[in-house]
Amino acid sequence: MHGDDSLFDALVIGAGPAGVSAALRLQQLGYRILLIERSAAWPRPQVGEALTPGVRNIIDLLDANDALAAVPHVAHVGSRVLWRSREPDLLPQSGSAIVDRGCFDAALLALAQGRGIELEQPARLLHVAGTAGDWRVSLLCGEARCRQVRVRFILEASGRSAATGIRCAPRLAALWAEVDKSALAALGGSTQVEALEHGWLWAACLPGQRYRLMLVCDPQAARQAEPSGPEARLRAACASSQLLRVAAGLPLLGAVQMCAATPYLAPDSWQDGRLKLGDAAFALDPVSSSGVEKAMRFSLQAAVAVHTVLGNDGHALARRFFEGRLVEACARHAHWTEAYYAQAWCADLPFWQARARAEADGDGAVRPDLLGALSTERARLAAYQPPELKPLAALNPALPLRLHGAAALVQLPCVVDDRVTLHTAFDHPHLERPLAFLENEALFPHLARLAQPLPLAQLLQMLSACMPTHKAQRIAAWLWQRGLLESVG
């Protein structure tokens, strides 16, 4: 397909971190990519400025360290968090950073262009015809130029749509504005997080002379409590706080901005030959500040699914992997945020109670299978209790070992050599998720022999035949300490 300029392996719609991450990864895997972005003004204004430590691994994989080295950022210098009580906790540096998101997005896009990924900007999709694997796409490029291309796969990363599908929690809105940070010198540059009766505040230094103030609240309740408008609501929240009361009357550097912040999952994220990324696929509660990282990481997983399909290695398996990772990301984040909301000093108030016991809402049974999978995964996480580790001294090498009676063998989609493959794994109440690999080593078919008792020395000999002895010993110890193996006799 690479002989004609109008033929591409993938069309990526949207040049934010999710779209560009997918484009860069697919190009690394050998594909020809066309990237389009509808916004002529670039970079666009952004809400999320925080990058959690896990972004570093993604940047390493994309070989983007040099491109992003000059992006202005402020290293996280610690936080004052008023959440569990009416007294603030001082949290140390976490390894995260506050970046200039516009510069971050621009640097990623420049990297993609520098590596030969073709960009049309501004451009938008006019029409799609054809079938999966052979899409015929009409684009409007600039103000009047039309372009026809053929693509094998379409990836949509164009942001949140009005129809959000499955809501993972009650509605949220974010309101934010910026002030001159010199007026808040008393805060020492630290991030401020505070739970209020009807929402919570987040504030942090941005690169340059700016300090961002953000209120996250229930949009309907906020309008009823303070109908005068977003600025009045943000100022009222600061005035009622302990940590940010000094900011309530400061002049703002521009108008207050507002956007939806409800966590959700788009049920149509996978269609034959088309999928969604980033905010087009899912959004997380902003309380964790990990939205950018999760969107970029999910794009890498989506690239693996696309690579699997384009390599004719299994459409159904790729879809199962893609939707499984989508459900897992949303379920795990919802589980964490429920617990975090439940810890607030004001957890008995309606705003907090609704989010500490949230249920996914399908808005009319759209994709009941996906909604059911989300509910099942959340129930599993809620029931999980970390096992009490058994001391290694209690392992009697004279007694044979076998898989614990509660272990169940399952078939699990896994990533091997950048493609989705099906591997035998085992599930157990002591595991958060089924386990197929440990320390990058496949556990099966080796452990399948432990359905019957096997002496420890024979188990170690069997594992050492395909991995270093010290790793075989660590794996056997890890499984035994967590009760996944049991002694017989």
C-alpha positions in Angstrom: 0.0 0.0 0.0 3.0 2.3 0.3 3.5 3.1 -3.4 0.8 5.7 -3.7 0.7 9.0 -1.8 -3.1 8.6 -1.3 -2.8 5.3 0.6 -2.1 5.1 4.3 -2.2 2.4 6.9 -3.9 4.5 9.4 -5.7 7.9 9.6 -5.4 9.5 13.1 -7.9 12.3 13.8 -6.7 14.7 16.5 -3.2 15.8 17.3 -3.4 15.9 21.1 -1.2 13.6 23.2 -3.4 10.5 22.6 -3.5 10.9 18.9 0.1 11.7 18.4 1.2 8.9 20.8 -0.7 6.4 18.7 0.7 7.9 15.4 4.3 7.7 16.7 3.9 4.2 18.0 2.3 2.9 14.8 5.1 4.5 12.8 7.6 2.8 15.0 5.9 -0.5 14.1 6.4 0.3 10.4 3.1 1.9 9.3 2.4 4.9 7.1 0.3 7.4 9.0 -1.8 10.5 8.1 -2.5 12.8 11.0 -5.2 15.5 10.8 -6.1 18.2 13.2 -9.2 20.4 12.9 -7.8 23.4 14.9 -5.9 26.0 12.9 -4.7 27.6 16.1 -2.0 25.5 17.8 -1.5 24.6 20.5 -5.0 24.7 21.8 -5.9 25.9 25.3 -5.8 22.9 27.7 -7.2 22.0 31.1 -4.9 19.3 32.2 -1.4 20.5 33.1 -0.2 17.8 35.5 2.0 14.9 34.2 2.2 12.0 36.6 5.5 10.0 36.9 4.3 7.2 34.6 4.5 9.5 31.6 8.2 9.1 31.7 8.0 5.5 30.6 5.7 6.4 27.7 8.1 9.1 26.5 11.0 6.6 26.7 9.1 4.1 24.6 8.3 6.8 22.0 12.0 7.9 22.0 10.7 11.4 22.6 13.0 12.6 25.5 15.1 15.0 23.4 12.0 16.5 21.8 10.4 17.2 25.1 13.5 18.3 27.0 12.8 22.0 26.4 9.1 22.0 27.3 8.6 24.5 30.2 7.7 22.7 33.4 7.5 23.1 37.1 8.8 20.2 39.2 6.3 19.1 41.9 7.6 20.6 45.1 5.1 19.0 47.4 1.4 19.5 48.3 -0.8 20.8 51.0 -3.9 18.6 51.1 -6.9 19.3 53.2 -9.0 16.2 52.7 -9.3 13.7 55.5 -9.6 16.3 58.3 -9.9 20.1 58.7 -6.1 20.2 59.1 -3.9 20.1 56.0 -1.5 17.3 55.4 1.9 18.1 53.9 2.9 15.7 51.2 6.4 15.5 49.8 7.6 15.7 46.2 6.0 12.9 44.1 8.0 12.9 40.9 5.1 14.5 38.9 5.4 17.8 37.1 3.2 20.7 36.0 4.0 21.4 32.3 3.0 24.0 29.8 0.5 21.7 28.1 0.5 23.9 24.9 4.3 23.5 24.6 4.0 19.8 25.4 1.4 19.2 22.7 3.4 21.3 20.2 6.6 19.4 20.9 4.9 16.0 20.4 3.4 17.2 17.1 6.7 18.6 15.9 8.3 15.3 16.7 5.7 13.4 14.7 6.3 15.7 11.7 10.1 15.4 12.0 9.8 11.7 11.8 7.9 11.9 8.6 4.3 11.5 9.8 2.2 13.5 7.3 0.0 16.2 8.9 -3.0 18.1 7.5 -3.9 21.1 9.6 -6.5 22.5 9.7 -8.4 19.6 8.3 -11.6 17.8 9.1 -13.3 14.6 8.0 -16.1 15.1 5.5 -17.1 11.6 4.5 -16.1 8.0 5.0 -17.1 5.2 2.6 -15.8 1.7 1.9 -15.2 -1.0 4.4 -12.8 -1.9 7.2 -9.4 -2.3 5.8 -10.2 -0.2 2.7 -11.8 3.1 3.8 -12.2 5.9 1.3 -12.0 9.1 3.2 -12.9 12.7 2.0 -11.1 15.5 3.9 -11.5 19.2 3.9 -8.0 20.7 4.2 -7.7 24.4 5.0 -10.7 26.5 3.8 -11.4 24.9 0.4 -9.0 22.1 -0.6 -10.6 18.7 -0.7 -8.4 15.6 -0.5 -9.4 11.9 -1.1 -7.3 9.2 0.6 -7.6 5.5 1.2 -6.8 4.1 4.7 -6.8 0.7 6.3 -7.7 1.9 9.8 -9.2 5.0 11.3 -8.3 6.2 14.9 -10.4 9.0 16.3 -8.7 11.1 19.0 -10.7 14.3 18.6 -11.8 14.7 22.1 -14.9 14.5 24.2 -18.2 14.4 22.4 -21.6 15.5 23.6 -22.9 11.9 23.8 -20.7 10.3 26.5 -22.3 6.9 26.6 -21.6 5.1 29.9 -21.2 7.5 32.8 -18.8 6.0 35.4 -19.9 8.5 38.1 -22.2 11.4 38.7 -21.8 14.5 36.7 -18.9 16.9 37.3 -17.8 20.2 35.9 -14.4 22.0 36.2 -14.1 25.8 36.4 -10.7 27.4 36.3 -8.8 30.6 36.0 -5.3 31.9 36.6 -3.8 34.6 38.8 -0.3 36.1 39.1 1.6 33.7 41.2 3.6 36.5 42.9 0.3 37.4 44.7 0.4 33.9 46.3 4.0 33.8 47.4 2.9 32.7 50.8 2.0 29.3 49.3 5.6 28.6 48.5 4.9 27.1 45.1 3.3 24.0 46.5 0.1 22.4 45.0 -3.1 23.0 47.1 -5.9 20.4 47.2 -8.9 21.0 49.5 -12.2 19.2 49.9 -15.2 21.6 50.3 -18.8 20.8 51.1 -20.0 20.9 47.5 -16.8 20.0 45.6 -13.0 20.4 45.8 -10.3 22.9 44.8 -7.0 22.2 43.1 -4.4 24.9 42.6 -0.8 24.8 41.3 2.0 26.8 39.9 2.3 26.8 36.1 5.4 27.6 34.0 5.7 31.4 33.8 4.2 33.7 36.3 0.8 31.9 36.6 -1.0 30.1 39.3 -4.1 28.1 38.3 -7.2 27.9 40.5 -9.6 25.1 39.7 -13.0 24.1 41.2 -14.5 20.7 40.5 -18.2 20.5 41.4 -21.6 19.2 40.5 -22.6 21.6 37.7 -26.3 21.7 38.6 -25.8 22.1 42.3 -23.2 24.8 41.7 -25.6 26.8 39.6 -28.3 26.6 42.2 -25.9 27.6 45.0 -24.3 30.4 43.1 -26.3 31.5 40.0 -24.3 34.6 39.3 -21.9 32.8 37.0 -18.6 30.8 36.9 -16.4 33.5 38.2 -18.7 34.1 41.2 -18.7 30.3 41.9 -14.9 30.0 41.7 -14.4 33.0 44.0 -17.0 31.8 46.5 -15.3 28.4 46.7 -11.9 30.1 47.4 -13.5 32.3 50.0 -15.0 29.3 51.8 -11.7 27.4 51.8 -8.8 27.4 54.3 -5.9 26.9 51.9 -7.0 29.3 49.1 -9.0 32.0 50.9 -6.2 34.5 50.0 -6.9 34.0 46.3 -10.7 34.8 46.5 -10.3 38.5 45.7 -7.3 38.4 43.4 -7.6 39.8 39.8 -7.8 37.1 37.2 -5.6 36.7 34.2 -8.4 36.2 31.8 -12.0 34.9 32.0 -13.0 31.9 34.0 -13.2 28.8 31.8 -15.5 25.8 32.3 -15.8 22.3 30.8 -17.4 19.0 31.6 -15.4 16.7 33.8 -17.7 13.7 34.2 -15.9 10.4 33.9 -17.3 8.1 31.2 -16.6 5.3 28.8 -17.7 5.5 25.1 -19.4 2.2 24.2 -18.6 2.6 20.5 -14.8 2.9 21.0 -14.2 -0.2 18.9 -15.9 -0.6 15.5 -14.6 -2.7 12.6 -11.7 -0.8 11.2 -12.2 2.2 13.5 -11.5 2.9 17.1 -11.4 5.8 19.6 -8.6 7.1 21.7 -8.2 9.6 24.6 -11.2 11.6 25.6 -13.1 10.2 22.6 -12.9 6.8 24.3 -13.0 7.6 28.0 -12.4 10.2 30.6 -11.3 9.8 34.2 -12.3 11.8 37.3 -9.7 14.6 37.5 -9.1 14.0 41.2 -6.1 11.8 40.4 -4.5 14.2 37.9 -3.5 11.2 35.8 -5.7 11.8 32.7 -2.9 12.6 30.3 -0.9 9.6 31.3 -3.8 7.2 31.0 -4.8 8.6 27.6 -1.3 8.2 26.3 -0.9 4.7 27.7 -4.2 3.6 26.3 -3.1 4.9 22.9 -0.1 2.6 23.0 -2.3 -0.3 23.8 -4.6 0.7 21.0 -1.6 0.7 18.7 -0.9 -2.9 19.6 -4.5 -3.8 18.8 -4.3 -2.1 15.4 -0.9 -3.8 14.7 -2.6 -7.1 15.5 -5.5 -6.5 13.1 -3.4 -5.1 10.3 -1.0 -8.1 10.6 -4.0 -10.4 10.2 -3.3 -12.0 13.6 -6.9 -11.9 15.0 -9.6 -9.2 14.8 -11.7 -10.8 17.6 -8.7 -11.2 19.9 -7.6 -7.6 19.3 -11.0 -6.3 20.1 -11.2 -8.4 23.3 -7.8 -6.9 24.4 -8.8 -3.3 23.5 -12.1 -3.3 25.2 -10.7 -5.2 28.2 -8.0 -2.6 28.7 -10.6 0.1 28.3 -12.9 -1.4 30.9 -10.0 -2.1 33.3 -8.7 1.5 33.1 -12.2 3.0 33.9 -13.0 0.4 36.6 -9.7 0.7 38.4 -9.9 4.5 38.4 -13.5 4.5 39.6 -12.6 2.1 42.4 -9.7 4.3 43.5 -11.8 7.6 43.3 -14.7 6.1 45.3 -12.3 5.2 48.1 -10.7 8.7 47.9 -14.1 10.5 48.0 -15.1 8.3 51.0 -12.1 9.6 53.0 -13.1 13.2 52.8 -13.8 15.1 56.0 -17.2 16.0 54.5 -18.0 12.4 53.2 -21.5 12.4 54.8 -22.6 15.3 52.5 -24.6 14.6 49.3 -21.9 15.5 46.8 -19.4 13.1 48.5 -21.8 10.3 49.2 -22.9 10.2 45.6 -19.3 9.7 44.4 -18.2 7.3 47.2 -20.9 4.9 46.1 -21.2 5.6 42.4 -22.7 3.2 39.9 -22.1 3.2 36.2 -25.1 4.5 34.2 -25.6 3.2 30.7 -28.2 5.7 29.6 -30.6 3.3 28.0 -28.7 0.0 28.0 -26.2 1.0 25.3 -23.8 -2.0 25.0 -25.1 -3.9 28.0 -22.2 -6.3 27.6 -19.7 -3.5 28.2 -21.7 -2.1 31.0 -21.8 -5.6 32.6 -18.0 -6.0 32.2 -17.5 -2.7 33.9 -19.7 -3.6 36.8 -18.0 -7.0 37.1 -14.5 -5.5 37.2 -15.6 -2.9 39.8 -17.1 -5.7 41.9 -13.9 -7.7 41.6 -11.8 -4.8 42.7 -14.1 -4.0 45.6 -13.9 -7.6 46.9 -10.2 -7.9 46.5 -8.1 -8.1 49.7 -4.3 -8.3 49.5 -3.1 -11.6 50.9 -1.1 -11.8 54.1 2.3 -13.0 52.9 3.5 -16.3 54.3 7.1 -16.2 55.6 9.6 -18.1 53.4 10.9 -19.9 56.4 7.6 -21.8 56.6 8.2 -23.3 53.1 9.2 -26.9 53.7 11.3 -28.0 50.7 10.6 -31.6 51.6 6.9 -31.2 50.9 5.6 -31.2 47.3 3.8 -28.1 45.9 0.8 -27.8 43.8 -1.5 -25.0 42.5 -3.9 -23.8 45.2 -7.3 -25.4 45.0 -9.0 -22.0 44.4 -6.8 -21.3 41.3 -8.6 -21.4 38.0 -6.9 -21.5 34.6 -8.2 -18.9 32.1 -7.3 -17.7 28.6 -6.0 -14.1 28.7 -5.2 -11.7 25.8 -1.6 -10.6 26.4 1.0 -8.5 24.5 3.9 -10.4 23.1 6.3 -8.7 20.6 3.8 -5.9 20.1 0.9 -8.1 19.1 -2.0 -9.5 21.0 -1.8 -13.2 21.7 -3.8 -15.6 23.8 -2.0 -17.1 26.8 -3.0 -19.4 29.6 -3.1 -17.6 32.9 -4.4 -18.4 36.4 -6.9 -16.6 38.4 -7.2 -16.6 42.2 -8.8 -14.5 44.9 -5.4 -13.4 46.0 -4.8 -11.7 42.6 -6.1 -8.4 41.4 -6.2 -9.7 37.9 -5.4 -13.0 36.1 -1.7 -13.7 35.9 0.1 -15.1 32.8 3.5 -13.5 33.1 5.7 -12.7 36.1 9.0 -10.9 35.7 8.4 -11.0 31.9 8.4 -14.8 32.0 5.4 -16.9 30.8 4.2 -19.1 33.7 2.4 -21.6 31.5 2.7 -24.3 30.3 5.3 -24.8 33.1 2.9 -24.3 36.0 0.2 -26.5 34.4 2.2 -29.5 35.8 1.4 -28.2 39.3 -2.1 -29.5 39.0 -0.5 -32.5 40.6 2.0 -32.3 43.5 5.6 -31.6 42.4 8.7 -31.4 44.6 10.2 -28.0 45.0 13.5 -29.0 43.5 11.8 -30.4 40.4 9.8 -27.2 40.1 12.9 -25.0 40.2 14.7 -27.3 37.8 11.8 -27.0 35.4 11.6 -23.2 35.6 15.4 -22.9 35.4 15.4 -24.7 32.0 13.9 -21.5 30.4 15.1 -18.7 32.7 18.0 -17.8 35.1 18.0 -19.9 38.3 17.7 -16.8 40.5 14.6 -15.6 38.7 13.1 -19.1 38.9 13.6 -19.0 42.7 12.1 -15.5 43.0 9.0 -16.6 41.0 8.5 -19.7 43.1 8.8 -17.7 46.3 6.4 -15.0 45.1 3.8 -17.6 44.2 4.1 -19.5 47.5 4.2 -16.4 49.7 0.8 -15.2 48.3 -0.8 -18.6 48.7 -1.0 -19.4 44.9 1.0 -22.5 45.6 0.3 -24.8 48.6 2.3 -27.5 50.2 0.9 -31.1 50.2 1.4 -33.3 53.1 
